């Protein structure tokens, strides 16, 4: 039994891709980390970090700051959509799934400290973020960062095979968008931490959080370029 590296989970030849291992749970639980995926509040924290510039790094992150500010209009989309609350994992990167060594099938989800009420899009969006790009989260060569459509298709088919029977039409409508939003959200968290002097995420080199931010923002751009096609796919399957 092993924790799953994302690059081994998906292939067009295996459409269920173990994504059915992660799906909304019931009933309502306590909010263990309030506002964990409250993107508008995450954005407000970023704006304060930009204004304070306590580490003197804003000038070094000018393109990333401009990118973030240009995308402000999307941060409230999910919360404004009146979507149903589910109980979700909220940290669905795929190394939080244990796989069977022999079959490669998902056995269970781990790292359950973030399980609490949320939207299905928090889980699905983070799966898009962590499984559809071949690049590492902190890849410095941004030419390697792209949203691979076949991987997204495999993810959608697997996810909806498990959840399609109870997700609402509105929930399905925002699945593709959630990949962009959650990727953007973690990107602004990395950017905020960089501007505040690397006080939250552990770093291993100078500018590590800025590299992480750039990787996320490049993936956001790639998703935006394919978003219409992603939406059409979800609609055709759902």
C-alpha positions in Angstrom: 0.0 0.0 0.0 1.4 3.4 -0.9 0.5 7.1 -1.1 -0.2 8.0 -4.7 2.0 10.2 -6.8 -0.3 12.1 -9.1 1.6 11.3 -12.3 0.8 7.6 -11.9 -3.0 7.9 -11.4 -4.3 9.0 -14.8 -4.2 7.7 -18.3 -6.8 7.9 -21.0 -6.8 4.1 -21.0 -8.0 4.0 -17.4 -11.0 6.3 -17.4 -12.1 5.8 -13.8 -8.6 6.9 -12.6 -9.4 6.3 -8.9 -11.2 9.7 -8.6 -14.2 7.9 -7.2 -12.1 7.3 -4.1 -12.7 10.9 -3.2 -16.3 12.1 -3.1 -18.6 14.1 -0.8 -19.5 12.6 2.5 -22.4 13.1 4.9 -23.7 14.5 7.3 -22.6 18.0 8.5 -19.5 18.2 10.6 -17.8 20.8 12.6 -15.7 23.5 10.7 -12.2 22.3 11.8 -10.5 25.2 9.9 -13.0 28.0 9.3 -12.8 29.8 5.9 -10.3 27.3 4.7 -11.5 27.6 1.1 -13.1 31.1 1.5 -11.4 32.5 -1.6 -12.6 36.1 -1.1 -11.1 36.2 2.4 -7.9 34.7 1.1 -7.8 37.5 -1.5 -8.4 40.1 1.2 -5.4 38.7 3.1 -3.3 39.0 -0.1 -4.4 42.6 -0.6 -3.3 43.5 2.9 0.1 41.7 2.3 0.6 43.7 -0.8 -0.1 47.0 1.0 2.1 46.2 4.0 5.0 44.6 2.0 6.6 43.7 5.3 9.5 41.8 3.6 10.1 44.3 0.8 9.3 41.8 -1.9 6.4 43.3 -3.7 8.6 44.7 -6.4 10.0 41.2 -7.1 6.5 39.8 -7.5 5.0 42.6 -9.6 3.8 40.4 -12.5 2.2 37.9 -10.1 0.5 40.7 -8.1 -0.9 42.2 -11.3 -2.1 38.7 -12.4 -3.8 38.2 -9.1 -5.5 41.6 -9.0 -6.7 41.1 -12.6 -8.6 38.0 -11.5 -10.3 39.4 -8.5 -13.7 39.3 -10.1 -13.8 35.5 -10.0 -13.0 34.9 -6.3 -16.7 35.1 -5.2 -18.3 33.1 -8.0 -18.8 29.8 -6.1 -19.9 31.4 -2.9 -22.4 33.6 -4.8 -23.9 30.6 -6.7 -26.0 29.3 -3.8 -24.6 25.8 -4.1 -25.5 23.1 -1.7 -23.2 22.4 1.2 -21.6 19.0 1.4 -19.1 17.4 3.8 -15.9 17.4 1.9 -12.2 16.4 2.4 -10.9 19.9 1.4 -7.3 18.8 0.7 -7.7 16.3 -2.2 -4.2 16.3 -3.7 -3.7 12.8 -4.8 -0.9 11.9 -2.4 -3.7 11.9 0.1 -5.0 8.7 -1.5 -3.6 5.2 -0.6 -3.4 2.8 -3.5 -3.3 -0.9 -3.6 0.2 -2.0 -4.7 -1.2 -4.9 -6.8 -4.2 -3.3 -8.5 -3.5 0.4 -8.4 -7.0 1.0 -7.2 -7.8 3.5 -4.5 -8.2 2.0 -1.0 -8.8 5.0 1.2 -8.3 8.7 1.7 -5.9 10.0 4.4 -5.1 13.3 6.1 -8.6 13.8 7.4 -8.0 16.8 9.6 -9.6 19.0 7.0 -12.8 17.0 6.6 -15.6 19.5 7.2 -18.6 21.2 5.4 -17.8 22.7 2.1 -18.6 22.6 -1.6 -17.8 19.6 -3.9 -15.9 22.1 -6.0 -13.2 22.4 -3.3 -12.4 18.7 -3.7 -12.8 18.5 -7.4 -10.9 21.7 -8.0 -7.9 20.6 -6.0 -7.9 17.3 -7.9 -7.8 19.2 -11.2 -4.9 21.3 -9.8 -2.8 18.4 -8.6 -3.4 15.8 -11.3 -3.8 17.4 -14.7 -0.4 19.0 -15.0 2.7 17.0 -15.5 4.8 19.6 -13.7 5.6 19.7 -10.0 3.9 22.2 -7.8 7.1 24.3 -7.6 8.4 23.8 -11.1 10.6 26.6 -12.2 10.4 25.8 -15.9 6.9 27.1 -16.6 6.9 25.7 -20.1 6.3 22.3 -18.5 3.1 23.6 -16.8 -0.1 22.8 -18.7 -3.6 21.4 -18.1 -3.6 18.1 -20.0 -7.1 17.7 -21.4 -7.1 13.9 -21.5 -6.2 13.8 -17.8 -9.1 16.2 -17.1 -11.5 14.0 -19.1 -10.4 10.9 -17.2 -10.9 12.8 -13.9 -14.4 14.0 -14.9 -15.5 10.6 -16.0 -14.3 8.9 -12.8 -15.7 11.6 -10.5 -19.1 11.7 -12.1 -19.3 7.9 -12.2 -19.4 8.1 -8.4 -21.2 11.5 -7.8 -23.3 12.1 -10.9 -26.4 10.6 -9.3 -26.7 13.2 -6.6 -24.8 16.3 -7.8 -27.2 19.0 -8.9 -27.1 20.6 -12.3 -25.7 23.8 -10.8 -22.9 21.8 -9.1 -21.9 20.2 -12.3 -22.0 23.5 -14.1 -19.1 24.8 -12.0 -16.8 21.7 -12.0 -14.5 23.0 -14.7 -14.4 26.5 -13.2 -13.5 25.0 -9.8 -10.2 23.8 -11.1 -9.3 27.3 -12.1 -10.5 28.9 -8.8 -8.8 26.4 -6.5 -5.6 26.6 -8.4 -5.8 30.4 -8.2 -6.6 30.2 -4.5 -3.5 28.2 -3.6 -1.5 30.5 -5.9 -2.5 33.6 -4.0 -1.8 31.8 -0.7 1.8 31.1 -1.9 2.1 34.7 -3.1 0.8 36.0 0.2 3.3 33.9 2.1 6.1 35.1 -0.1 5.2 38.7 0.5 4.9 38.1 4.3 8.4 36.6 4.5 7.7 32.8 4.1 6.0 32.4 7.5 3.5 29.6 6.7 4.6 27.2 3.9 8.0 25.4 4.4 10.5 26.5 1.9 13.7 24.8 0.6 15.2 27.6 -1.5 15.1 31.4 -1.9 12.0 32.4 -3.7 10.4 29.0 -3.3 6.9 30.3 -2.6 7.1 32.7 -5.5 8.0 29.7 -7.8 5.0 27.9 -6.4 2.8 30.9 -7.1 4.1 31.2 -10.7 3.4 27.5 -11.3 -0.2 27.8 -10.1 -0.8 31.0 -12.1 0.6 29.4 -15.2 -1.8 26.5 -14.7 -4.7 28.9 -14.3 -3.8 30.4 -17.7 -3.8 26.9 -19.2 -7.2 26.1 -17.8 -8.6 29.4 -19.0 -7.4 28.6 -22.5 -9.3 25.3 -22.4 -12.2 26.2 -20.2 -14.9 26.2 -22.9 -13.9 22.7 -24.0 -13.8 21.6 -20.4 -17.3 22.8 -19.8 -18.6 21.1 -22.9 -17.1 17.9 -21.7 -18.7 18.1 -18.3 -22.1 18.9 -19.9 -21.8 15.9 -22.3 -21.0 13.5 -19.5 -23.2 14.9 -16.7 
